[in-house]
Amino acid sequence: MFIAKKTYLKIFFVILAFAVFIILYVDNVIRIRKITREKYQIEKRLEEIQNENAILDKKINELRSPERIITFAQEKLKMKLPQKAPKK
C-alpha cells in the first residue's frame, strides 16, 4: 500500500507539472496574440500618419511655390513686381 501512495504521488506531480505547463503555454499564446494585434494596429496608424505627412508635405510645397506667392501678392494685395532689381 505504501508503494501505491508513492505511485499516486508521482502521477499527481506529473499531472500538476503538465497542467502548469499548459497554463503557461496558453498564457504565452494569448500574450503573443495580443502583442501581434497591437503591433498591427500601430503599423496601421503609422501608415496613416505617413500618408497624412505626405499630403501635408505636398500642401507645404504648393503654398511655398513662388508662382502662388506672386499671384497672391498681385491679386489679393495689389502688389506689383519691380521693374528694376533692388539696389543695396
N, CA, C and O of each residue as an XYZ file, in Angstrom:
352
protein
N       0.818     -1.188      0.000
C       0.000      0.000      0.000
C       0.869      1.263      0.000
O       0.485      2.279     -0.580
N       2.039      1.202      0.648
C       2.949      2.343      0.684
C       3.483      2.652     -0.711
O       3.669      3.817     -1.060
N       3.728      1.624     -1.500
C       4.217      1.797     -2.870
C       3.147      2.468     -3.711
O       3.467      3.290     -4.570
N       1.928      2.149     -3.492
C       0.823      2.737     -4.238
C       0.729      4.233     -3.953
O       0.452      5.012     -4.865
N       0.950      4.642     -2.728
C       0.908      6.063     -2.395
C       2.000      6.820     -3.128
O       1.760      7.925     -3.614
N       3.206      6.244     -3.219
C       4.298      6.886     -3.943
C       3.960      6.993     -5.423
O       4.243      8.009     -6.058
N       3.370      5.972     -5.957
C       2.995      5.983     -7.370
C       1.938      7.051     -7.624
O       2.023      7.821     -8.581
N       0.941      7.077     -6.741
C      -0.102      8.103     -6.891
C       0.478      9.503     -6.750
O       0.073     10.422     -7.462
N       1.419      9.664     -5.837
C       2.052     10.962     -5.634
C       2.852     11.371     -6.864
O       2.813     12.534     -7.265
N       3.568     10.443     -7.461
C       4.325     10.737     -8.677
C       3.375     11.126     -9.812
O       3.613     12.097    -10.531
N       2.318     10.368     -9.957
C       1.332     10.669    -11.011
C       0.720     12.051    -10.777
O       0.538     12.831    -11.712
N       0.406     12.339     -9.506
C      -0.174     13.649     -9.187
C       0.781     14.779     -9.583
O       0.363     15.764    -10.191
N       2.064     14.633     -9.237
C       3.029     15.692     -9.562
C       3.269     15.807    -11.068
O       3.485     16.906    -11.580
N       3.231     14.699    -11.763
C       3.372     14.745    -13.219
C       2.183     15.479    -13.832
O       2.349     16.328    -14.708
N       0.983     15.142    -13.360
C      -0.221     15.822    -13.862
C      -0.185     17.301    -13.494
O      -0.544     18.148    -14.312
N       0.238     17.620    -12.288
C       0.339     19.017    -11.852
C       1.343     19.780    -12.708
O       1.066     20.899    -13.140
N       2.500     19.185    -12.954
C       3.513     19.840    -13.781
C       2.989     20.041    -15.204
O       3.208     21.095    -15.801
N       2.312     19.058    -15.737
C       1.737     19.174    -17.078
C       0.678     20.273    -17.127
O       0.617     21.034    -18.092
N      -0.153     20.356    -16.092
C      -1.187     21.391    -16.031
C      -0.559     22.790    -15.975
O      -1.014     23.714    -16.650
N       0.487     22.927    -15.164
C       1.178     24.219    -15.071
C       1.794     24.572    -16.421
O       1.722     25.720    -16.858
N       2.400     23.586    -17.083
C       2.977     23.821    -18.404
C       1.908     24.284    -19.390
O       2.129     25.238    -20.135
N       0.769     23.627    -19.403
C      -0.321     24.001    -20.321
C      -0.817     25.411    -20.010
O      -1.045     26.203    -20.925
N      -0.981     25.723    -18.746
C      -1.454     27.062    -18.364
C      -0.452     28.121    -18.819
O      -0.850     29.146    -19.373
N       0.826     27.892    -18.598
C       1.843     28.856    -19.024
C       1.891     28.971    -20.545
O       2.061     30.066    -21.081
N       1.743     27.856    -21.233
C       1.760     27.874    -22.702
C       0.567     28.668    -23.245
O       0.734     29.502    -24.136
N      -0.619     28.416    -22.721
C      -1.822     29.136    -23.176
C      -1.690     30.627    -22.873
O      -2.043     31.466    -23.702
N      -1.185     30.954    -21.691
C      -0.981     32.357    -21.338
C      -0.009     33.017    -22.310
O      -0.220     34.156    -22.726
N       1.052     32.305    -22.670
C       2.035     32.833    -23.613
C       1.404     33.065    -24.982
O       1.658     34.091    -25.612
N       0.594     32.132    -25.444
C      -0.076     32.276    -26.743
C      -1.014     33.480    -26.727
O      -1.061     34.243    -27.692
N      -1.748     33.649    -25.653
C      -2.667     34.791    -25.543
C      -1.892     36.101    -25.567
O      -2.296     37.045    -26.247
N      -0.789     36.170    -24.836
C       0.020     37.395    -24.823
C       0.618     37.690    -26.198
O       0.648     38.842    -26.629
N       1.086     36.662    -26.877
C       1.665     36.862    -28.214
C       0.603     37.371    -29.178
O       0.875     38.272    -29.972
N      -0.589     36.816    -29.123
C      -1.673     37.293    -29.990
C      -2.015     38.751    -29.691
O      -2.247     39.540    -30.607
N      -2.045     39.099    -28.417
C      -2.349     40.484    -28.037
C      -1.265     41.428    -28.559
O      -1.577     42.483    -29.111
N      -0.017     41.062    -28.392
C       1.092     41.896    -28.864
C       1.071     42.010    -30.384
O       1.330     43.080    -30.934
N       0.761     40.906    -31.064
C       0.685     40.925    -32.520
C      -0.430     41.854    -32.990
O      -0.252     42.604    -33.950
N      -1.569     41.805    -32.322
C      -2.691     42.687    -32.659
C      -2.309     44.152    -32.442
O      -2.598     45.002    -33.284
N      -1.659     44.446    -31.311
C      -1.218     45.816    -31.038
C      -0.206     46.277    -32.079
O      -0.258     47.421    -32.529
N       0.712     45.399    -32.465
C       1.711     45.733    -33.481
C       1.028     46.069    -34.800
O       1.397     47.039    -35.461
N       0.044     45.280    -35.184
C      -0.693     45.541    -36.421
C      -1.390     46.899    -36.362
O      -1.352     47.659    -37.329
N      -2.025     47.204    -35.229
C      -2.713     48.489    -35.083
C      -1.717     49.644    -35.142
O      -2.006     50.677    -35.746
N      -0.562     49.485    -34.530
C       0.457     50.539    -34.553
C       0.991     50.731    -35.969
O       1.187     51.863    -36.413
N       1.228     49.626    -36.680
C       1.700     49.739    -38.065
C       0.660     50.416    -38.949
O       1.004     51.215    -39.820
N      -0.599     50.099    -38.726
C      -1.683     50.725    -39.494
C      -1.727     52.226    -39.207
O      -1.861     53.031    -40.128
N      -1.615     52.601    -37.940
C      -1.620     54.022    -37.566
C      -0.400     54.729    -38.146
O      -0.499     55.869    -38.600
N       0.759     54.052    -38.132
C       1.973     54.622    -38.708
C       1.777     54.904    -40.191
O       2.176     55.959    -40.683
N       1.170     53.975    -40.897
C       0.914     54.166    -42.321
C      -0.025     55.355    -42.548
O       0.184     56.148    -43.466
N      -1.059     55.476    -41.710
C      -1.976     56.616    -41.825
C      -1.236     57.933    -41.601
O      -1.444     58.900    -42.334
N      -0.381     57.966    -40.596
C       0.370     59.187    -40.292
C       1.337     59.515    -41.420
O       1.502     60.683    -41.772
N       1.979     58.497    -41.991
C       2.891     58.740    -43.110
C       2.134     59.291    -44.313
O       2.639     60.169    -45.013
N       0.927     58.784    -44.558
C       0.113     59.317    -45.653
C      -0.281     60.767    -45.384
O      -0.233     61.607    -46.283
N      -0.673     61.058    -44.136
C      -1.010     62.435    -43.770
C       0.202     63.346    -43.958
O       0.067     64.458    -44.469
N       1.374     62.885    -43.551
C       2.596     63.685    -43.713
C       2.897     63.954    -45.175
O       3.305     65.057    -45.538
N       2.694     62.939    -46.022
C       2.932     63.128    -47.453
C       1.976     64.175    -48.016
O       2.378     65.016    -48.820
N       0.725     64.126    -47.600
C      -0.258     65.114    -48.058
C       0.122     66.506    -47.562
O       0.036     67.478    -48.312
N       0.541     66.602    -46.303
C       0.938     67.902    -45.750
C       2.194     68.439    -46.419
O       2.300     69.640    -46.665
N       3.147     67.560    -46.713
C       4.355     67.996    -47.426
C       3.994     68.558    -48.801
O       4.536     69.579    -49.225
N       3.092     67.897    -49.479
C       2.650     68.371    -50.794
C       1.977     69.733    -50.662
O       2.209     70.628    -51.475
N       1.144     69.886    -49.635
C       0.455     71.163    -49.402
C       1.460     72.272    -49.086
O       1.319     73.398    -49.562
N       2.474     71.946    -48.278
C       3.509     72.935    -47.942
C       4.235     73.383    -49.204
O       4.459     74.576    -49.410
N       4.601     72.419    -50.049
C       5.295     72.769    -51.289
C       4.431     73.628    -52.200
O       4.932     74.539    -52.859
N       3.129     73.339    -52.239
C       2.221     74.170    -53.034
C       2.151     75.588    -52.479
O       2.189     76.559    -53.234
N       2.049     75.700    -51.167
C       1.934     77.029    -50.550
C       3.233     77.826    -50.645
O       3.197     79.056    -50.675
N       4.367     77.152    -50.691
C       5.656     77.848    -50.780
C       6.054     78.189    -52.209
O       7.035     78.903    -52.417
N       5.328     77.704    -53.178
C       5.746     77.920    -54.564
C       5.744     79.414    -54.896
O       4.794     80.125    -54.568
N       6.808     79.884    -55.547
C       6.903     81.308    -55.889
C       5.749     81.779    -56.786
O       5.281     82.909    -56.652
N       5.299     80.923    -57.685
C       4.202     81.314    -58.570
C       2.945     81.641    -57.770
O       2.262     82.624    -58.057
N       2.640     80.822    -56.768
C       1.454     81.063    -55.939
C       1.618     82.339    -55.124
O       0.679     83.124    -54.991
N       2.797     82.540    -54.589
C       3.033     83.731    -53.772
C       2.936     84.990    -54.622
O       2.341     85.981    -54.200
N       3.515     84.956    -55.810
C       3.460     86.132    -56.705
C       2.019     86.405    -57.109
O       1.573     87.552    -57.075
N       1.292     85.371    -57.488
C      -0.117     85.544    -57.876
C      -0.926     86.109    -56.720
O      -1.725     87.026    -56.908
N      -0.722     85.561    -55.508
C      -1.444     86.050    -54.336
C      -1.109     87.518    -54.075
O      -2.001     88.323    -53.808
N       0.165     87.862    -54.151
C       0.580     89.237    -53.882
C      -0.014     90.197    -54.913
O      -0.429     91.301    -54.560
N      -0.057     89.793    -56.166
C      -0.583     90.674    -57.205
C      -2.100     90.805    -57.132
O      -2.631     91.906    -57.282
N      -2.791     89.722    -56.908
C      -4.248     89.754    -56.948
C      -4.872     90.210    -55.629
O      -5.757     91.066    -55.635
N      -4.439     89.670    -54.530
C      -5.063     89.966    -53.238
C      -4.495     91.222    -52.576
O      -5.229     91.998    -51.964
N      -3.209     91.407    -52.704
C      -2.565     92.534    -52.020
C      -2.283     93.709    -52.955
O      -1.778     94.747    -52.528
N      -2.613     93.533    -54.224
C      -2.431     94.582    -55.241
C      -0.975     95.041    -55.323
O      -0.703     96.227    -55.515
N      -0.060     94.119    -55.182
C       1.358     94.441    -55.299
C       1.785     94.253    -56.752
O       1.155     93.529    -57.522
N       2.869     94.925    -57.095
C       3.387     94.816    -58.444
C       4.840     94.387    -58.393
O       5.570     94.729    -57.462
N       5.256     93.630    -59.408
C       6.646     93.243    -59.483
C       7.503     94.470    -59.832
O       7.096     95.281    -60.665
N       8.658     94.616    -59.221
C       9.502     95.758    -59.550
C      10.059     95.642    -60.968
O      10.324     94.545    -61.460
N      10.226     96.773    -61.600
C      10.757     96.795    -62.975
C      12.276     96.608    -62.969
O      12.850     96.052    -63.905
N      12.912     97.083    -61.896
C      14.373     97.008    -61.811
C      14.766     96.184    -60.572
O      13.990     96.056    -59.625
N      15.956     95.645    -60.603
C      16.465     94.922    -59.465
C      16.735     95.888    -58.327
O      17.134     97.028    -58.565
N      16.525     95.454    -57.101
C      16.785     96.353    -55.965
C      18.276     96.650    -55.814
O      19.132     95.834    -56.158
N      18.561     97.850    -55.287
C      19.930     98.248    -55.029
C      20.233     98.116    -53.558
O      19.352     98.250    -52.708
N      21.501     97.849    -53.266
C      21.907     97.750    -51.862
C      22.090     99.109    -51.271
O      22.432     99.230    -50.094
